[in-house]
Amino acid sequence: MKHAHLPLPRRRGALAAAFAAATLTALALPAQARNVRLMESVPDTIRASRVHDILGNLDMRFGSESSRGANIVRRDVVVKGVGTTKLDDVGEDDRVRPRDHELCARAFEDAVTQLAFAARGGRATAIVGVVSNYEGNLFDDPDHFECHVGALKAAVTLRAQLAAGPLAPTAVPVISPPVPVTVAPPPAPIPVAPVPDEAPPPAPTFQPVPPAPAPSSN
């Protein structure tokens, strides 16, 4: 029985296509499996995001110690925030892939948004005891949160306690609504005494010119 053989050009093309497919598969696997663990700064991420606008009049405190003495109305609220390469979570991807820190900031925003909705729905006035809880693993740090970044998105899982009423002073960093700046009204203009009217200049005096002497007659 004779075996069919492909013409040489077609065999080369088939081998090239198979090699290209294998290469793309090999490149795609590490990208899909990428999982970088980052410890992101809470204050820096707040400055680079819209967290203050999202919280509004809610206080937010990181670290489990910040819930001590608080009037807890709902315990252990767990949310998972996701930050993607989509522009404003819709539409096309960013032309340039955002940095890992930016994706983490987007995921942090998403998680804080979910906590804010839960707090307002539960009539809470503060979100306290916030810790990272990625896949059930606790990371308790008042200054940092845990973020996991893949090829196309980042994930931040937070666990928090919802509290109502005044909170005791604490050394734990607090994300409070910005205090409105009171702008003092401009000072009243200083009254200026009116300038007295100046006396009019004296009227000019005119001396009559003496008449010319009459010519003498001879």
GROMACS elastic network, one bead per residue, 0.5 to 0.9 nm:
[ bonds ]
;  ai    aj funct       b0    kb
    5     8     6  0.85515   500
    5    11     6  0.87249   500
    6     9     6  0.82075   500
    6    10     6  0.63079   500
    6    11     6  0.58330   500
    7    10     6  0.54801   500
    7    11     6  0.62479   500
    7    12     6  0.88160   500
    8    11     6  0.50897   500
    8    12     6  0.62523   500
    8    13     6  0.86978   500
    9    12     6  0.52006   500
    9    13     6  0.62818   500
    9    14     6  0.87117   500
   10    13     6  0.50444   500
   10    14     6  0.61488   500
   10    15     6  0.85843   500
   11    14     6  0.51286   500
   11    15     6  0.61564   500
   11    16     6  0.85748   500
   12    15     6  0.51145   500
   12    16     6  0.61021   500
   12    17     6  0.86261   500
   13    16     6  0.50872   500
   13    17     6  0.61915   500
   13    18     6  0.86134   500
   14    17     6  0.51654   500
   14    18     6  0.61821   500
   14    19     6  0.85929   500
   15    18     6  0.51134   500
   15    19     6  0.61074   500
   15    20     6  0.85958   500
   16    19     6  0.50838   500
   16    20     6  0.61436   500
   16    21     6  0.86248   500
   17    20     6  0.51010   500
   17    21     6  0.61735   500
   17    22     6  0.86013   500
   18    21     6  0.51515   500
   18    22     6  0.61818   500
   18    23     6  0.86032   500
   19    22     6  0.51209   500
   19    23     6  0.61290   500
   19    24     6  0.86844   500
   20    23     6  0.50539   500
   20    24     6  0.62062   500
   20    25     6  0.85908   500
   21    24     6  0.51973   500
   21    25     6  0.61809   500
   21    26     6  0.86039   500
   22    25     6  0.51058   500
   22    26     6  0.61563   500
   22    27     6  0.86386   500
   23    26     6  0.50761   500
   23    27     6  0.61925   500
   23    28     6  0.85857   500
   24    27     6  0.50560   500
   24    28     6  0.60105   500
   24    29     6  0.86548   500
   25    28     6  0.50848   500
   25    29     6  0.62235   500
   26    29     6  0.55579   500
   26    30     6  0.72292   500
   27    30     6  0.60985   500
   27    31     6  0.67747   500
   28    31     6  0.51636   500
   28    32     6  0.61589   500
   28    33     6  0.85719   500
   29    32     6  0.52424   500
   29    33     6  0.61099   500
   29    34     6  0.85956   500
   30    34     6  0.59602   500
   30   151     6  0.89300   500
   31    34     6  0.52737   500
   31    35     6  0.89483   500
   31   150     6  0.74333   500
   31   151     6  0.54617   500
   31   152     6  0.87147   500
   32    35     6  0.85310   500
   32   150     6  0.70729   500
   32   151     6  0.61824   500
   32   152     6  0.84430   500
   33   150     6  0.72606   500
   33   151     6  0.79768   500
   34   149     6  0.73159   500
   34   151     6  0.60218   500
   35   148     6  0.59938   500
   35   149     6  0.53892   500
   35   151     6  0.79364   500
   35   154     6  0.88465   500
   36   100     6  0.88463   500
   36   147     6  0.80623   500
   36   148     6  0.53851   500
   36   149     6  0.50150   500
   36   150     6  0.65181   500
   37   146     6  0.70744   500
   37   147     6  0.58557   500
   37   149     6  0.66017   500
   38   100     6  0.87140   500
   38   101     6  0.84855   500
   38   104     6  0.85909   500
   38   145     6  0.82840   500
   38   146     6  0.58799   500
   38   147     6  0.51189   500
   38   148     6  0.61917   500
   38   149     6  0.77149   500
   39   144     6  0.59781   500
   39   145     6  0.56405   500
   39   147     6  0.62624   500
   39   148     6  0.88642   500
   40    44     6  0.80250   500
   40    45     6  0.72898   500
   40   101     6  0.75928   500
   40   104     6  0.77719   500
   40   105     6  0.86713   500
   40   143     6  0.84610   500
   40   144     6  0.52878   500
   40   145     6  0.54063   500
   40   146     6  0.63061   500
   40   147     6  0.68847   500
   41    44     6  0.53433   500
   41    45     6  0.60580   500
   41    46     6  0.85587   500
   41   143     6  0.60272   500
   41   145     6  0.67082   500
   42    45     6  0.52723   500
   42    46     6  0.61611   500
   42    47     6  0.87709   500
   42    62     6  0.85986   500
   42   142     6  0.80149   500
   42   143     6  0.54010   500
   42   144     6  0.50915   500
   42   145     6  0.65551   500
   43    46     6  0.51273   500
   43    47     6  0.63477   500
   43    48     6  0.87948   500
   43   143     6  0.72366   500
   43   144     6  0.83203   500
   43   173     6  0.87308   500
   43   175     6  0.86092   500
   44    47     6  0.52225   500
   44    48     6  0.63741   500
   44    49     6  0.87823   500
   45    48     6  0.50431   500
   45    49     6  0.60828   500
   45    51     6  0.85623   500
   45   101     6  0.84140   500
   45   102     6  0.86598   500
   45   104     6  0.83797   500
   45   105     6  0.58099   500
   45   108     6  0.79726   500
   46    49     6  0.52231   500
   46    50     6  0.69784   500
   46    51     6  0.57410   500
   46    52     6  0.73936   500
   46   105     6  0.80970   500
   46   108     6  0.89345   500
   46   109     6  0.87104   500
   46   175     6  0.85341   500
   47    50     6  0.77932   500
   47    51     6  0.81289   500
   47    52     6  0.87912   500
   48    51     6  0.87047   500
   48   102     6  0.83711   500
   48   105     6  0.72767   500
   49    52     6  0.81234   500
   49   105     6  0.64115   500
   49   106     6  0.75527   500
   49   108     6  0.85906   500
   49   109     6  0.68920   500
   50    53     6  0.53968   500
   50    54     6  0.62556   500
   50    55     6  0.88262   500
   50   109     6  0.69459   500
   51    55     6  0.61308   500
   51    56     6  0.85532   500
   51   108     6  0.85128   500
   51   109     6  0.61535   500
   51   112     6  0.70788   500
   51   113     6  0.80531   500
   51   175     6  0.87465   500
   52    55     6  0.52931   500
   52    56     6  0.61270   500
   52    57     6  0.87720   500
   52   175     6  0.76654   500
   52   176     6  0.76379   500
   52   177     6  0.62275   500
   52   178     6  0.74507   500
   53    56     6  0.53667   500
   53   177     6  0.82892   500
   54    58     6  0.89641   500
   54   109     6  0.80188   500
   54   112     6  0.74485   500
   54   113     6  0.61349   500
   54   116     6  0.72001   500
   55    58     6  0.52127   500
   55    59     6  0.73018   500
   55    60     6  0.79734   500
   55   112     6  0.76763   500
   55   113     6  0.75276   500
   55   115     6  0.89226   500
   55   116     6  0.60196   500
   55   175     6  0.86923   500
   55   176     6  0.82514   500
   55   177     6  0.72810   500
   56    59     6  0.83969   500
   56   116     6  0.87979   500
   56   176     6  0.84905   500
   56   177     6  0.59985   500
   56   178     6  0.87405   500
   57   125     6  0.77144   500
   57   126     6  0.86829   500
   57   176     6  0.74853   500
   57   177     6  0.55262   500
   57   178     6  0.87950   500
   58   116     6  0.76185   500
   58   119     6  0.82874   500
   58   120     6  0.86608   500
   58   124     6  0.82278   500
   58   125     6  0.54567   500
   58   126     6  0.52034   500
   58   127     6  0.72111   500
   58   175     6  0.84641   500
   58   176     6  0.68021   500
   58   177     6  0.67936   500
   59   125     6  0.68040   500
   59   127     6  0.60890   500
   59   128     6  0.78651   500
   59   174     6  0.69503   500
   59   175     6  0.57727   500
   59   177     6  0.67905   500
   60   126     6  0.57714   500
   60   128     6  0.56552   500
   60   129     6  0.84546   500
   60   130     6  0.78180   500
   60   173     6  0.87848   500
   60   174     6  0.59042   500
   60   176     6  0.64519   500
   61    64     6  0.87264   500
   61    66     6  0.60265   500
   61    67     6  0.79815   500
   61   126     6  0.79873   500
   61   127     6  0.63062   500
   61   129     6  0.61278   500
   61   130     6  0.62506   500
   61   142     6  0.77332   500
   61   172     6  0.69224   500
   61   173     6  0.63031   500
   61   175     6  0.61669   500
   61   176     6  0.85058   500
   62    65     6  0.81784   500
   62    66     6  0.64901   500
   62    67     6  0.87889   500
   62   127     6  0.85732   500
   62   128     6  0.63614   500
   62   129     6  0.54362   500
   62   131     6  0.63225   500
   62   140     6  0.82623   500
   62   141     6  0.71083   500
   62   143     6  0.71442   500
   62   144     6  0.84292   500
   62   145     6  0.88753   500
   62   160     6  0.85572   500
   62   172     6  0.69633   500
   62   173     6  0.67553   500
   62   174     6  0.72269   500
   62   175     6  0.84924   500
   63    66     6  0.56877   500
   63    67     6  0.79564   500
   63   128     6  0.77592   500
   63   129     6  0.50080   500
   63   130     6  0.54155   500
   63   131     6  0.56742   500
   63   140     6  0.56310   500
   63   141     6  0.53100   500
   63   143     6  0.79060   500
   63   172     6  0.72146   500
   63   173     6  0.86674   500
   64    67     6  0.59450   500
   64    68     6  0.77407   500
   64   128     6  0.76113   500
   64   130     6  0.62915   500
   64   131     6  0.65571   500
   64   140     6  0.66216   500
   64   141     6  0.80770   500
   64   142     6  0.79286   500
   64   160     6  0.84734   500
   65    68     6  0.55744   500
   65   128     6  0.87246   500
   65   129     6  0.62925   500
   65   142     6  0.86347   500
   65   170     6  0.89733   500
   65   172     6  0.77602   500
   66    69     6  0.83995   500
   66    70     6  0.81823   500
   66   128     6  0.58646   500
   66   129     6  0.50703   500
   66   130     6  0.80575   500
   66   142     6  0.85034   500
   66   170     6  0.70148   500
   66   171     6  0.84996   500
   66   172     6  0.62215   500
   66   173     6  0.87267   500
   66   174     6  0.89307   500
   67    70     6  0.54426   500
   67    71     6  0.84648   500
   67    72     6  0.79646   500
   67   127     6  0.86257   500
   67   128     6  0.51606   500
   67   130     6  0.84258   500
   67   160     6  0.89297   500
   67   161     6  0.70881   500
   67   162     6  0.88508   500
   67   163     6  0.81693   500
   67   167     6  0.88174   500
   68    71     6  0.88697   500
   68   128     6  0.88882   500
   68   129     6  0.81150   500
   68   168     6  0.86347   500
   69    72     6  0.86596   500
   69   167     6  0.77989   500
   69   168     6  0.71774   500
   70   128     6  0.81605   500
   70   162     6  0.89698   500
   70   163     6  0.61898   500
   70   164     6  0.75934   500
   70   165     6  0.79528   500
   70   166     6  0.79036   500
   70   167     6  0.60217   500
   70   168     6  0.73641   500
   71   162     6  0.83405   500
   71   163     6  0.52287   500
   71   164     6  0.56566   500
   71   165     6  0.67099   500
   71   166     6  0.83686   500
   71   167     6  0.81756   500
   72    75     6  0.67280   500
   72   124     6  0.85116   500
   72   128     6  0.88151   500
   72   161     6  0.65257   500
   72   162     6  0.56443   500
   72   164     6  0.65573   500
   73   122     6  0.74604   500
   73   123     6  0.83969   500
   73   124     6  0.69678   500
   73   161     6  0.78269   500
   73   162     6  0.57174   500
   73   163     6  0.53447   500
   73   164     6  0.65935   500
   74    77     6  0.72849   500
   74   119     6  0.86347   500
   74   122     6  0.74715   500
   74   124     6  0.84234   500
   74   160     6  0.89497   500
   74   161     6  0.60763   500
   74   162     6  0.51153   500
   74   163     6  0.70727   500
   75   160     6  0.71041   500
   75   162     6  0.63823   500
   75   163     6  0.87542   500
   76   159     6  0.58240   500
   76   160     6  0.54276   500
   76   161     6  0.54551   500
   76   162     6  0.81953   500
   77   115     6  0.76877   500
   77   118     6  0.81469   500
   77   158     6  0.80841   500
   77   159     6  0.54234   500
   77   160     6  0.52126   500
   77   161     6  0.62297   500
   77   162     6  0.77145   500
   78   115     6  0.82850   500
   78   133     6  0.78258   500
   78   157     6  0.70555   500
   78   158     6  0.56965   500
   78   160     6  0.65730   500
   79   110     6  0.89743   500
   79   111     6  0.59007   500
   79   112     6  0.84137   500
   79   114     6  0.65961   500
   79   115     6  0.69940   500
   79   156     6  0.82776   500
   79   157     6  0.56729   500
   79   158     6  0.55237   500
   79   159     6  0.65710   500
   79   160     6  0.86327   500
   80   107     6  0.81398   500
   80   108     6  0.88650   500
   80   110     6  0.78472   500
   80   111     6  0.56998   500
   80   114     6  0.83207   500
   80   134     6  0.83135   500
   80   155     6  0.67825   500
   80   156     6  0.56763   500
   80   158     6  0.64774   500
   80   159     6  0.89469   500
   81   106     6  0.80516   500
   81   108     6  0.60495   500
   81   109     6  0.72622   500
   81   112     6  0.77513   500
   81   113     6  0.85322   500
   81   114     6  0.78826   500
   81   154     6  0.82064   500
   81   155     6  0.56504   500
   81   156     6  0.50538   500
   81   157     6  0.61321   500
   81   158     6  0.80749   500
   82   103     6  0.83297   500
   82   104     6  0.81343   500
   82   106     6  0.69965   500
   82   108     6  0.75789   500
   82   109     6  0.85900   500
   82   110     6  0.62356   500
   82   111     6  0.74453   500
   82   153     6  0.67937   500
   82   154     6  0.56403   500
   82   156     6  0.64917   500
   82   157     6  0.87365   500
   83    86     6  0.83794   500
   83    89     6  0.80159   500
   83   102     6  0.84321   500
   83   103     6  0.51435   500
   83   104     6  0.63582   500
   83   105     6  0.73782   500
   83   108     6  0.76598   500
   83   109     6  0.82284   500
   83   110     6  0.72125   500
   83   149     6  0.89958   500
   83   152     6  0.86379   500
   83   153     6  0.53836   500
   83   154     6  0.50218   500
   83   155     6  0.64194   500
   83   156     6  0.84157   500
   84    87     6  0.81728   500
   84    88     6  0.88880   500
   84    89     6  0.67772   500
   84    93     6  0.85867   500
   84    98     6  0.89653   500
   84   103     6  0.63554   500
   84   106     6  0.73535   500
   84   107     6  0.77195   500
   84   152     6  0.60485   500
   84   154     6  0.64991   500
   84   155     6  0.89353   500
   85    88     6  0.87684   500
   85    89     6  0.76712   500
   85    92     6  0.85040   500
   85    93     6  0.54228   500
   85    94     6  0.59261   500
   85    96     6  0.89586   500
   85    97     6  0.65061   500
   85    98     6  0.66768   500
   85   103     6  0.72684   500
   85   152     6  0.59544   500
   85   153     6  0.63327   500
   86    90     6  0.56648   500
   86    91     6  0.63530   500
   86    92     6  0.58700   500
   86    94     6  0.60430   500
   87    90     6  0.57188   500
   87    91     6  0.61533   500
   87    92     6  0.64181   500
   87    93     6  0.60104   500
   87    94     6  0.59171   500
   88    91     6  0.76815   500
   89    92     6  0.89093   500
   89    93     6  0.89819   500
   90    93     6  0.83528   500
   92    95     6  0.84049   500
   93    96     6  0.81988   500
   93    97     6  0.79046   500
   94    97     6  0.59059   500
   94    98     6  0.72587   500
   95    98     6  0.88523   500
   96    99     6  0.89707   500
   97   100     6  0.88793   500
   97   152     6  0.82498   500
   98   101     6  0.80131   500
   98   102     6  0.59466   500
   98   103     6  0.64113   500
   99   102     6  0.52692   500
   99   103     6  0.64559   500
   99   104     6  0.87186   500
  100   103     6  0.51448   500
  100   104     6  0.61894   500
  100   105     6  0.86595   500
  100   149     6  0.64870   500
  100   150     6  0.86120   500
  100   153     6  0.86858   500
  100   154     6  0.76661   500
  101   104     6  0.50141   500
  101   105     6  0.62098   500
  101   106     6  0.87610   500
  101   147     6  0.89466   500
  101   149     6  0.88868   500
  102   106     6  0.63327   500
  102   107     6  0.86881   500
  103   106     6  0.50882   500
  103   107     6  0.62776   500
  103   108     6  0.85898   500
  103   149     6  0.75203   500
  103   152     6  0.87658   500
  103   153     6  0.65141   500
  103   154     6  0.55823   500
  103   155     6  0.84415   500
  104   107     6  0.50073   500
  104   108     6  0.60162   500
  104   109     6  0.85397   500
  104   146     6  0.89631   500
  104   147     6  0.60431   500
  104   148     6  0.77018   500
  104   149     6  0.72677   500
  104   153     6  0.84044   500
  104   154     6  0.56171   500
  104   155     6  0.69785   500
  104   156     6  0.71967   500
  105   109     6  0.61452   500
  105   110     6  0.86356   500
  105   154     6  0.88329   500
  106   109     6  0.51111   500
  106   110     6  0.63182   500
  106   111     6  0.87837   500
  106   154     6  0.79960   500
  106   155     6  0.89883   500
  107   110     6  0.50585   500
  107   111     6  0.62774   500
  107   112     6  0.86782   500
  107   147     6  0.81467   500
  107   153     6  0.83630   500
  107   154     6  0.60724   500
  107   155     6  0.56405   500
  107   156     6  0.56618   500
  107   157     6  0.87673   500
  108   111     6  0.51263   500
  108   112     6  0.61366   500
  108   113     6  0.84925   500
  108   145     6  0.87337   500
  108   147     6  0.83381   500
  108   155     6  0.80068   500
  108   156     6  0.59839   500
  108   157     6  0.84232   500
  108   158     6  0.87792   500
  109   112     6  0.51705   500
  109   113     6  0.60449   500
  109   114     6  0.87202   500
  110   113     6  0.50944   500
  110   114     6  0.64342   500
  110   115     6  0.88251   500
  110   156     6  0.85180   500
  111   114     6  0.52432   500
  111   115     6  0.63710   500
  111   116     6  0.86986   500
  111   155     6  0.89753   500
  111   156     6  0.67950   500
  111   157     6  0.70135   500
  111   158     6  0.68407   500
  112   115     6  0.50170   500
  112   116     6  0.60592   500
  112   117     6  0.86319   500
  112   158     6  0.83756   500
  113   116     6  0.50839   500
  113   117     6  0.62937   500
  113   118     6  0.86874   500
  114   117     6  0.51779   500
  114   118     6  0.62577   500
  114   119     6  0.86445   500
  115   118     6  0.50291   500
  115   119     6  0.60748   500
  115   120     6  0.86455   500
  115   127     6  0.75147   500
  115   158     6  0.86702   500
  115   159     6  0.89437   500
  115   160     6  0.78502   500
  115   162     6  0.86894   500
  116   119     6  0.50519   500
  116   120     6  0.61880   500
  116   121     6  0.84537   500
  116   126     6  0.89259   500
  116   127     6  0.78655   500
  117   120     6  0.53004   500
  117   121     6  0.60306   500
  117   122     6  0.85505   500
  118   121     6  0.50647   500
  118   122     6  0.60998   500
  118   123     6  0.85803   500
  118   124     6  0.83753   500
  118   162     6  0.82471   500
  119   122     6  0.51163   500
  119   123     6  0.60868   500
  119   125     6  0.69542   500
  119   126     6  0.71951   500
  119   127     6  0.69777   500
  119   162     6  0.60860   500
  119   163     6  0.81183   500
  120   124     6  0.58723   500
  120   125     6  0.75183   500
  121   124     6  0.76397   500
  122   125     6  0.89923   500
  122   162     6  0.78954   500
  123   162     6  0.88941   500
  123   163     6  0.86614   500
  123   164     6  0.72942   500
  124   127     6  0.76425   500
  124   162     6  0.58571   500
  124   163     6  0.52530   500
  124   165     6  0.78461   500
  125   162     6  0.76588   500
  125   163     6  0.60982   500
  125   165     6  0.64597   500
  125   166     6  0.82699   500
  126   161     6  0.84730   500
  126   162     6  0.60285   500
  126   163     6  0.51571   500
  126   164     6  0.62281   500
  126   165     6  0.80000   500
  126   166     6  0.87035   500
  126   167     6  0.82572   500
  127   130     6  0.71861   500
  127   160     6  0.64418   500
  127   161     6  0.58965   500
  127   163     6  0.61841   500
  127   164     6  0.88652   500
  128   160     6  0.59729   500
  128   161     6  0.52472   500
  128   162     6  0.62166   500
  128   163     6  0.68425   500
  129   140     6  0.89590   500
  129   142     6  0.88016   500
  129   159     6  0.78133   500
  129   160     6  0.53895   500
  129   161     6  0.57415   500
  129   162     6  0.85102   500
  130   140     6  0.80141   500
  130   141     6  0.87930   500
  130   142     6  0.80238   500
  130   158     6  0.65338   500
  130   159     6  0.56115   500
  130   161     6  0.69753   500
  131   138     6  0.70334   500
  131   139     6  0.60721   500
  131   140     6  0.50380   500
  131   141     6  0.68068   500
  131   142     6  0.77942   500
  131   144     6  0.88838   500
  131   145     6  0.71299   500
  131   146     6  0.87967   500
  131   157     6  0.85538   500
  131   158     6  0.56811   500
  131   159     6  0.54104   500
  131   160     6  0.65679   500
  132   136     6  0.88140   500
  132   137     6  0.77316   500
  132   138     6  0.58441   500
  132   140     6  0.63938   500
  132   141     6  0.81678   500
  132   144     6  0.87103   500
  132   145     6  0.57194   500
  132   146     6  0.57845   500
  132   147     6  0.85319   500
  132   156     6  0.74976   500
  132   157     6  0.57518   500
  132   159     6  0.61804   500
  132   160     6  0.88868   500
  133   136     6  0.51206   500
  133   137     6  0.51215   500
  133   139     6  0.62694   500
  133   140     6  0.85855   500
  133   146     6  0.80444   500
  133   156     6  0.82827   500
  133   157     6  0.53515   500
  133   158     6  0.54519   500
  133   159     6  0.60344   500
  134   137     6  0.53961   500
  134   138     6  0.70609   500
  134   139     6  0.81453   500
  134   146     6  0.74066   500
  134   147     6  0.81079   500
  134   148     6  0.83706   500
  134   155     6  0.83896   500
  134   156     6  0.69229   500
  134   157     6  0.50540   500
  134   158     6  0.74404   500
  135   138     6  0.86240   500
  135   157     6  0.77922   500
  136   157     6  0.89010   500
  138   159     6  0.89244   500
  139   144     6  0.88806   500
  139   145     6  0.74182   500
  139   146     6  0.70583   500
  140   144     6  0.82927   500
  140   145     6  0.80318   500
  141   144     6  0.55321   500
  141   145     6  0.69514   500
  142   145     6  0.81145   500
  142   172     6  0.63986   500
  142   173     6  0.66593   500
  143   172     6  0.85353   500
  143   173     6  0.72704   500
  145   156     6  0.79243   500
  145   157     6  0.88638   500
  145   158     6  0.82604   500
  146   155     6  0.88028   500
  146   156     6  0.64806   500
  146   157     6  0.77385   500
  146   158     6  0.87061   500
  147   154     6  0.67905   500
  147   155     6  0.58449   500
  147   157     6  0.78024   500
  148   153     6  0.86382   500
  148   154     6  0.55235   500
  148   155     6  0.53264   500
  148   156     6  0.67159   500
  149   152     6  0.79054   500
  149   153     6  0.60436   500
  149   155     6  0.64846   500
  150   153     6  0.54439   500
  150   154     6  0.59692   500
  150   155     6  0.84964   500
  151   154     6  0.83404   500
  163   166     6  0.88079   500
  163   167     6  0.85009   500
  164   167     6  0.82412   500
  167   170     6  0.85285   500
  169   172     6  0.87536   500
  170   173     6  0.79033   500
  170   174     6  0.84547   500
  171   174     6  0.84653   500
  175   178     6  0.87117   500
  176   179     6  0.82878   500
  177   180     6  0.87351   500
  178   181     6  0.87040   500
  183   186     6  0.88866   500
  184   187     6  0.84424   500
  185   188     6  0.85922   500
  186   189     6  0.87270   500
  187   190     6  0.85131   500
  188   191     6  0.87798   500
  189   192     6  0.87812   500
  192   195     6  0.86360   500
  193   196     6  0.87936   500
  194   197     6  0.87859   500
  195   198     6  0.84850   500
  197   200     6  0.86936   500
  198   201     6  0.87054   500
  199   202     6  0.85815   500
  200   203     6  0.84674   500
  201   204     6  0.86355   500
  202   205     6  0.86890   500
  206   209     6  0.89327   500
  207   210     6  0.88984   500
  208   211     6  0.87983   500
  209   212     6  0.87391   500
  210   213     6  0.87787   500
  211   214     6  0.86780   500
  212   215     6  0.88194   500
  213   216     6  0.86336   500
